[in-house]
Amino acid sequence: MLLATSILGRADEDRFASRRVERLMMTSADASKKRLRGETDAGSDVAIDLPRGTYIEDGAVLVDDGDRIIVAVRVPEEGAVIRLASSLERRELVRQAALIGHAFGNQHVPIEVVDGEVRIPIMTSREIVAATLNRLELDGATVSFVAVAFGRSRPLAAQQSSHSHGSAGHDHEHSH
């Protein structure tokens, strides 16, 4: 068993260029875990024990034995990808983006904005996500359901809803 206790760098760094690469596939949720155990694509057993608060980015080198490196690779997960119509006025784009954030924040579903797309992991069902988006009446928006590598460089965070769910005393994570 190989033990990873820190992030050693990124796989695309020159110092790792001559190494054989083994991939450890992980979800965006796995990437925030302090402890994790998995098997690489070459069959190596890897245990991860990282300092609290460490996030494992896509492409992070977890092990380097001089011959090979073990690299974290984000597993694509089913998601909805929304592209708002670029022909809309800025105020309408902002309004539509806020509607999406509010609707999914109320469901405690994290969203991610990458390259002008709003990406939403499917945490319930495709039908529920589609129904939620349809209710928002996003004129000109295109929605596709595809495999997405979520949280490649930072954790997903649920939007804070503007009302209480009766969870007094519980902290909620905010995203900016």
N, C-alpha and C positions, 0 to 999 in steps of 0.2 A: 504494500500500500504506500502511495505517495502522499505526503502531507504538505498542504499549502497554508502558510501562516501570514502571507502578505502578498500584495500585488507587486510583481517584479518589474512591470513596464507594459508596453504595448507590443503586440506581435509584429507590427510593421517597423519597429526600430531596427536600425542597421546591425546592432549587436546580436540580434537573433536570426539574422539572414541565413546563416549556414545550418541552423538547427532543423531537425525533423520536427514536424508539427503534429500533435495529437489534439483533437478537439473535444472539449467537455461541453456538451449541449446543456443549456439551462434556460428556463423561462425568466421573464422579467421579475416574477415574484421570488424565484430562487436567488437572483442577483443581490437581493437585500438581506439574505440570511447570513447570520454570523457563522453558523455551522451547517455543513452540507456534505453529503457523500455521493459520489457518482462514478460512472465508468466512461472512459474516453471512447472515441470511435475506433481506437486500436485495442481496446480491452483493458487498459490500465485502470486500476482502482485508485481513486483520488478522494482524500478526505480534506475538507476545507475547514479551517478554524481561524477566522479573521477577527481583527479588533472590531468591537462594537461600532456601528455606524459606517463601516466600509461598504461601498457599493461596487459590485463586480461589473465593469463595463464590457460590452461586446468587444472582443479582441484583447482583453487583459491576459497577461502571462501570469499563470499561477505557480508553475513549476519550471525550473530550468536545471537540468542535470548535466549540461555541457554538450550533450548529444541531441536531446529533444527538449521541446517546450510543450507544456500543457496550456492550451489557450481556451478561454471562455468564449463560447459562441452562442448567441441568442437564438433560441428556438422560435421560428415563426408560429404565431398563435392566431386563431381566427379573430378578425376585427372588422369594423365598419370604417371605411375611409370616406370622408366627406370633403368635397371640393366646392367651396362657395363660388358663385358666379363672379368672375373678375370684372364683369361689365357693370356690377352694382356700384352705387355711390358708397363712399367710405362709411357714412353713417349707417347704411343698411347692412354692410358687411359686419360692422361692429355689433349691430343689433342681433343679427343672425348668430354670430359667434357667441354672444352672451346668452341667447336662448339655448343653444346647445350645451354650454357650460352649466347653466341652471338646471336644465332638464336631467342631465346625467349626474350632476352633483347631488340632486335630490334623491337619486337612486344609489348614491355612494359609489358610483362607477368612475374610475379615473379616466381622464382624457389626456391626449398628448397632441401637441401641434408641431408638425415637422414639415418643412418645405412647403408651407402654405396649405397643408392638409390637416384636418382635424381627424385624429385616429382614436377609435374607441374599442377597447377589448370587449369581446362578447362574453359577458359574465352570467347572463341569463340565457337568452336564446336570440337567434337572428330575428325571429318574428317580433319579439318585444322591442328590440333596438329599432327595427324598421317602423313599427307602430309609433314609437316615441318620436322618431324623426318626421314621420308623416304628419303628426299632430302639430309640429312646429311650422309647417308650411313654408319651407325654405325655398323661395322662388329662385329658380335657376341652378340650384345646388345639384351636384351629382353624388350619388352614394353607391359605393361598391363594397361587397363583402369579400375580403381576401385574407390571405395569410400575411401577418405583419410581425416584424421583429420589434416588439415594444421595448421601451426602456433601454435602448442601446447605450446611452451615455449618462442617463440619470433615472432615478426611480420615478414611476408613475405616482401621482398624488391625486386623490379624490378632491373635487372642488368642495369647499365648505358650503353647506346649504344655509339659507338665511333663516331657518326656523329650527326649533328644537324637536328632537325625536324622543324626548323623555329620557335622555341619557345624561342627566346632571352628574357632573363630576368626571365625565369622560373627556379627555383631550381629543381634538380632531386635528389632523394634519392639514395645513394650508398649502396651496400651491400658488405660485406667482407667475 
